[in-house]
């Protein structure tokens, strides 16, 4: 089965511009732009391959917003020699002089290996939220960890059930990580990475499920509204409580703030039994079993199902 992502027309429209300048490209959606720079790559075909990969991956945020979350952001790609098996050994979202996603790509990584990697989707998901500082690190990394799987399923880079398996594998890693320290404190220490990332992802999954009980609501719709009203492109710190309060204002209830307080104070990984029951997911002999033909299946599909561009 061809697992290549569905490409929005806007990403295909500038093929001529790409041919003229393979090192720099601007992807546009409405009044938003994502500037892509491939740094120090003299091989034209290689630069075009890297541009094609990011153009495909950039379809992921469009499945949430129908546009890019920021009016203007940048992706910078630099090739490296690395013994790391990952085709993208490291990525980072920088928040100075605007917002930039920096991706270090293994020099010999193939297009298919890049398509199969999660790092770019994770870093692009950091464009969905403001700078939250160390106290909000678990929120930021959790959101990116949740969406790195959800969005890749939506654009066809993962099968839907595989996205749930990867989320579950992350939750399992989080459960094995350091306990006995409040999640808020653990994030500030810059330690306990697996619990910080995957307890954070559990927070956003639970919030998404709670929102979807309301007609027309989801984490997508709330973050999209936040992007329109409140998401800045600078480095200003937004305190986690303020971010949660604004999301609750948009959602019209107490979905985020109370859950934030509970998660921030928790010293153990949260139970996801209720969430899995709602999603129709059972764990049998450490394997996931999915319900079929019911409301739970439709809920799973609503979250990770393939989507046409807006």
C-alpha positions as CSV (number, residue, x, y, z in Angstrom):
1,X,0.0,0.0,0.0
2,X,1.3,3.4,-0.9
3,X,1.8,5.1,2.5
4,X,2.9,8.5,1.1
5,X,1.0,11.4,2.7
6,X,-1.8,13.2,0.9
7,X,-0.3,16.4,-0.5
8,X,-2.4,19.6,-0.4
9,X,-2.6,21.4,-3.7
10,X,-0.9,24.4,-2.1
11,X,2.3,22.3,-1.5
12,X,2.3,21.1,-5.2
13,X,1.6,24.4,-6.7
14,X,5.1,25.8,-6.4
15,X,7.0,23.1,-8.2
16,X,8.4,25.6,-10.6
17,X,9.7,27.7,-7.8
18,X,11.3,24.6,-6.3
19,X,13.0,23.9,-9.6
20,X,14.4,27.4,-9.6
21,X,15.7,27.3,-6.1
22,X,15.9,23.9,-4.4
23,X,17.6,25.3,-1.3
24,X,14.7,27.6,-0.2
25,X,11.0,27.3,-0.5
26,X,7.9,28.9,1.0
27,X,4.9,26.8,1.6
28,X,1.7,28.8,1.9
29,X,-1.8,28.2,3.2
30,X,-4.1,31.2,3.2
31,X,-2.3,34.0,4.9
32,X,0.2,31.7,6.6
33,X,3.6,30.6,5.5
34,X,6.2,28.0,6.4
35,X,9.7,28.9,5.0
36,X,11.9,25.9,4.4
37,X,15.7,26.3,4.1
38,X,18.0,23.4,3.2
39,X,21.4,24.4,4.5
40,X,24.7,23.7,2.7
41,X,23.5,21.0,0.3
42,X,25.1,21.4,-3.1
43,X,23.5,18.4,-4.7
44,X,20.4,19.7,-6.3
45,X,18.6,16.4,-6.4
46,X,19.3,15.9,-2.7
47,X,18.0,19.3,-1.8
48,X,14.8,18.6,-3.8
49,X,14.4,15.3,-1.9
50,X,14.6,17.1,1.5
51,X,12.2,19.8,0.3
52,X,9.7,17.1,-0.9
53,X,9.9,15.4,2.5
54,X,9.1,18.5,4.4
55,X,6.3,19.5,2.0
56,X,4.7,16.1,2.7
57,X,5.1,16.3,6.4
58,X,3.8,19.9,6.4
59,X,0.4,18.4,5.5
60,X,0.2,17.3,9.1
61,X,-0.6,20.7,10.8
62,X,-3.0,21.5,7.9
63,X,-5.1,18.6,9.1
64,X,-5.6,20.5,12.4
65,X,-5.9,24.1,11.2
66,X,-6.5,24.1,7.5
67,X,-3.6,26.5,7.6
68,X,-0.3,26.7,9.3
69,X,-0.6,27.5,13.0
70,X,1.6,30.6,12.8
71,X,1.4,33.4,10.3
72,X,5.1,32.9,9.6
73,X,7.5,30.2,10.8
74,X,10.7,28.6,9.5
75,X,12.0,25.0,9.1
76,X,15.8,24.7,8.7
77,X,17.3,21.4,7.6
78,X,21.0,20.6,8.0
79,X,22.7,17.3,7.0
80,X,25.0,15.5,9.4
81,X,27.2,12.4,9.5
82,X,25.9,10.3,12.4
83,X,26.1,6.7,13.7
84,X,22.6,7.1,15.1
85,X,20.2,4.7,13.3
86,X,17.6,7.5,13.2
87,X,17.3,9.3,9.9
88,X,16.7,12.5,11.9
89,X,19.0,12.2,14.9
90,X,17.9,15.4,16.5
91,X,15.3,18.1,16.1
92,X,14.6,21.3,18.1
93,X,12.1,24.2,18.0
94,X,13.8,27.5,18.6
95,X,11.9,30.6,19.8
96,X,14.1,33.6,19.1
97,X,13.7,36.1,16.3
98,X,10.5,34.2,15.4
99,X,9.8,30.5,15.6
100,X,12.1,28.0,13.8
101,X,12.1,24.2,13.6
102,X,15.7,22.9,13.3
103,X,16.1,19.4,11.9
104,X,19.4,17.5,11.7
105,X,19.1,14.8,9.0
106,X,21.5,11.9,8.4
107,X,23.4,12.5,5.2
108,X,22.5,9.0,3.8
109,X,18.9,8.9,4.9
110,X,16.5,7.9,2.1
111,X,13.2,9.6,1.3
112,X,11.3,6.6,2.7
113,X,13.4,6.5,5.9
114,X,12.6,10.2,6.4
115,X,8.9,9.5,5.7
116,X,8.9,6.8,8.3
117,X,10.5,9.0,11.0
118,X,8.5,10.9,13.6
119,X,10.8,13.7,14.5
120,X,9.6,16.3,11.9
121,X,5.9,15.8,12.9
122,X,6.9,16.1,16.5
123,X,8.7,19.4,16.0
124,X,6.1,20.9,13.8
125,X,3.5,20.1,16.5
126,X,5.4,22.5,18.8
127,X,4.1,25.3,16.6
128,X,0.7,24.6,18.1
129,X,1.5,26.1,21.5
130,X,3.2,29.2,22.9
131,X,6.4,29.1,24.8
132,X,5.5,27.5,28.2
133,X,8.9,27.5,29.9
134,X,10.2,24.7,32.2
135,X,7.0,24.6,34.2
136,X,5.1,23.8,31.1
137,X,7.7,21.5,29.5
138,X,5.5,18.4,30.1
139,X,2.6,20.1,28.4
140,X,4.6,21.1,25.4
141,X,6.4,17.8,24.9
142,X,3.2,15.9,25.6
143,X,1.3,17.8,23.0
144,X,4.0,17.1,20.4
145,X,4.2,13.4,21.4
146,X,0.4,13.0,21.1
147,X,0.2,14.7,17.8
148,X,3.3,13.1,16.2
149,X,1.3,9.9,16.0
150,X,-2.1,11.3,15.4
151,X,-1.1,13.5,12.6
152,X,1.1,11.0,10.8
153,X,-1.9,8.6,10.7
154,X,-4.1,11.4,9.3
155,X,-1.8,12.1,6.4
156,X,-1.2,8.4,5.7
157,X,2.3,7.9,7.1
158,X,0.9,5.4,9.6
159,X,-2.1,3.1,9.7
160,X,-4.6,4.2,12.3
161,X,-4.2,1.1,14.5
162,X,-0.4,1.5,14.3
163,X,-0.8,5.1,15.6
164,X,-2.6,3.8,18.7
165,X,0.1,1.1,19.2
166,X,2.8,3.7,19.1
167,X,1.0,5.9,21.6
168,X,0.5,2.9,23.8
169,X,4.2,2.0,23.5
170,X,5.0,5.6,24.6
171,X,2.7,5.3,27.6
172,X,4.3,2.0,28.6
173,X,7.7,3.7,28.5
174,X,6.3,6.5,30.6
175,X,5.0,4.1,33.2
176,X,8.5,2.6,33.6
177,X,10.1,5.9,34.2
178,X,10.9,7.7,37.4
179,X,8.0,8.0,39.9
180,X,7.7,9.6,43.3
181,X,8.2,13.2,42.0
182,X,5.5,15.5,40.9
183,X,5.3,15.9,37.1
184,X,5.6,19.6,37.4
185,X,8.8,19.3,39.4
186,X,10.1,16.6,37.1
187,X,9.7,18.8,34.0
188,X,11.6,21.7,35.7
189,X,14.4,19.4,36.6
190,X,14.9,18.5,32.9
191,X,14.9,14.9,33.9
192,X,12.5,11.9,33.6
193,X,12.1,12.4,29.9
194,X,9.9,9.4,29.2
195,X,7.4,10.3,32.0
196,X,7.5,14.0,31.1
197,X,6.7,13.3,27.4
198,X,4.2,10.5,27.8
199,X,2.3,11.6,30.9
200,X,2.0,14.9,28.9
201,X,0.7,13.0,25.9
202,X,-1.8,11.2,28.2
203,X,-3.0,14.6,29.4
204,X,-3.8,15.8,25.9
205,X,-5.4,12.4,24.9
206,X,-7.8,12.7,27.9
207,X,-8.5,16.4,27.1
208,X,-9.3,15.5,23.5
209,X,-11.7,12.7,24.5
210,X,-13.4,15.0,27.0
211,X,-13.8,17.7,24.3
212,X,-15.2,15.3,21.8
213,X,-18.2,14.6,24.1
214,X,-19.4,18.1,23.0
215,X,-20.9,18.5,19.5
216,X,-18.3,19.9,17.1
217,X,-15.6,20.1,19.7
218,X,-12.1,18.5,19.7
219,X,-8.6,19.4,20.6
220,X,-8.2,20.4,17.0
221,X,-10.9,22.9,17.1
222,X,-9.8,24.4,20.4
223,X,-6.2,24.8,19.4
224,X,-7.2,26.2,16.0
225,X,-9.3,28.9,17.8
226,X,-6.4,29.6,20.1
227,X,-4.1,30.0,17.2
228,X,-6.4,32.5,15.6
229,X,-6.9,34.6,18.8
230,X,-3.9,34.2,20.9
231,X,-0.9,32.4,19.5
232,X,2.1,34.7,19.1
233,X,5.2,34.3,17.0
234,X,7.7,35.6,19.6
235,X,9.5,34.3,22.6
236,X,7.2,35.7,25.3
237,X,6.5,33.2,28.1
238,X,2.9,32.1,28.6
239,X,2.4,30.6,32.0
240,X,0.8,27.1,31.9
241,X,-2.1,28.2,34.0
242,X,-2.8,31.1,31.6
243,X,-2.7,28.7,28.6
244,X,-5.1,26.3,30.3
245,X,-7.5,29.1,31.2
246,X,-7.6,30.4,27.7
247,X,-8.2,26.9,26.3
248,X,-11.1,26.5,28.8
249,X,-12.5,29.9,27.8
250,X,-12.5,28.7,24.1
251,X,-13.9,25.3,25.0
252,X,-16.6,26.7,27.3
253,X,-16.0,24.6,30.4
254,X,-13.4,23.2,32.8
255,X,-11.6,20.7,30.6
256,X,-8.1,21.9,31.0
257,X,-7.4,23.8,34.2
258,X,-8.6,21.1,36.7
259,X,-6.9,18.3,34.7
260,X,-3.7,20.4,34.6
261,X,-3.6,20.8,38.3
262,X,-4.2,17.0,38.8
263,X,-1.5,16.0,36.4
264,X,1.0,18.6,37.5
265,X,0.8,17.3,41.1
266,X,0.8,13.6,40.2
267,X,3.8,11.6,41.3
268,X,2.8,8.5,39.3
269,X,1.9,7.9,35.7
270,X,-1.8,8.3,35.2
271,X,-4.2,5.4,34.7
272,X,-5.6,5.4,31.1
273,X,-8.1,2.6,31.8
274,X,-11.1,4.8,31.3
275,X,-9.7,6.4,28.1
276,X,-8.9,3.0,26.6
277,X,-12.4,1.8,27.5
278,X,-13.9,4.8,25.7
279,X,-11.7,4.1,22.7
280,X,-12.6,0.4,22.6
281,X,-9.0,-0.7,23.2
282,X,-8.1,-3.7,25.3
283,X,-4.7,-4.9,26.2
284,X,-4.4,-8.7,26.0
285,X,-1.0,-10.4,26.5
286,X,0.6,-7.0,26.0
287,X,-1.1,-6.6,22.6
288,X,-3.8,-4.1,21.7
289,X,-7.1,-5.4,20.7
290,X,-9.5,-3.0,19.0
291,X,-13.3,-3.0,19.0
292,X,-15.0,-3.0,15.6
293,X,-18.2,-1.5,14.2
294,X,-19.2,0.5,17.3
295,X,-19.0,4.1,18.6
296,X,-15.6,3.5,20.1
297,X,-14.2,2.6,16.6
298,X,-15.8,5.7,15.2
299,X,-14.2,7.8,17.9
300,X,-10.7,6.3,17.1
301,X,-11.3,7.0,13.5
302,X,-12.3,10.5,14.2
303,X,-9.0,11.1,15.9
304,X,-6.6,9.3,13.6
305,X,-8.5,8.7,10.3
306,X,-7.1,9.8,7.0
307,X,-8.1,13.3,6.0
308,X,-8.3,15.2,2.8
309,X,-6.7,18.7,3.0
310,X,-9.1,21.5,3.9
